[in-house]
C-alpha cells in the first residue's frame, strides 16, 4: 500500500511540476522540487506514523499529540519553504510564486494530506491486524472447544459399551468375545481416525455398523434393526463421531430386552452434497427411566458440535411422537 501510494503520488506530482507555467521542461528544477517535497513529506508522514501515532494510541492524549506534532510540523515546513526558495531562486525574489501566500498554503495542505493519508494507512493496517488476531483467537477457542466436546464422546461411548459388556459377561453370553473384538475395531477408529477434523463418510458408516452389531449381539437379534444407506457416500467427508449420539440414544431409551415390539430404523441418504441422517426408535411403555434423565449431556454435546463444525450448513429436526422418537440431521458435506 505504501509503495503504491508513493508511486501514484510521485507520478502525479512530477507531471504537475513539469508542466507548471513553462512550455519547456527544466528537469533540474523539476528534480529539485520533487526531491525537496517528497523528502519532507515522507519525513513528516513517517515521523507521525512510527512515533506520534503509537504514542497517541497508547497514551490516549489527543491534544498533547496534536500540539507536539504541530510544533515540529511548523518548524520543518518553514525550513522546507526557505530551502526551496534558496535552491530555486537564491532569495532573489524573481520567482514571485515562491514568496506568495498561495505557495505557502499549497505546501502546508499537501504535506497535511500526506500525513493524514499515511495515518489512515496506519489505522487500516492496525485494524486488519486486530481483526486477524481476533479471528485467530476465536478459531483457536472454537477448535479447543470442539476438541473438548469430541473428547467427551469417548467416555460417553465407553460408558454405554461397558454396560453392554457387563450385561453379556454377567449373563455368560457366548457373544462376549465377539463384542470385545468389535469394540477393539471401534476403539481403533476413535483413537486414530477421529483425531482428524474430517474423515471419510464410509468410515463413519462402518463405525456405526459395528456399533449396531454390538447391539444386535447384546439383544440376541431379538429386536429388528434396519440400517439403510442410499446414494453415493464414497466421495464425501464428515466430522467424526457426529452421528453416534443419536444412535446411542435410540438404543438406550427406545429399546428394552423384554419389549418384543421395540425397533430401530436408521437411514443415510445422499442427495448431491446434502446428507440426510434419520434415526427412529420405538418408545418404552414404562415411565421415563433414570438413565434418560441424564442423557442431556450427550445431546447438548452433539448440538454444539454441529454448530461449530457446520455453521449455517446443518439442520436438526426432532419429532417426539407418542409411540416413536425421530431425529433428522441434514448436513452439507465437503
SULMO-V985914 format. One record per run of one state. SS is the DSSP state (a for helix, b for strand, c for the rest). FROM is the first residue (numbers start at 0). TO is the last residue. Records with the same first field share a line. If there is no record, write none. Layout:
BEGIN
SS->FROM-TO + FROM-TO
END
This chain:
BEGIN
c->0-0 + 18-25 + 59-60 + 89-94 + 99-99 + 170-174 + 191-191 + 195-197 + 218-222 + 230-235 + 238-242 + 254-261 + 271-272 + 282-288 + 293-294 + 309-312 + 320-322 + 332-333
a->1-17 + 26-58 + 61-88 + 95-98 + 100-169 + 175-190 + 192-194 + 200-217 + 243-253 + 289-292 + 295-308
b->198-199 + 223-229 + 236-237 + 262-270 + 273-281 + 313-319 + 323-331
END
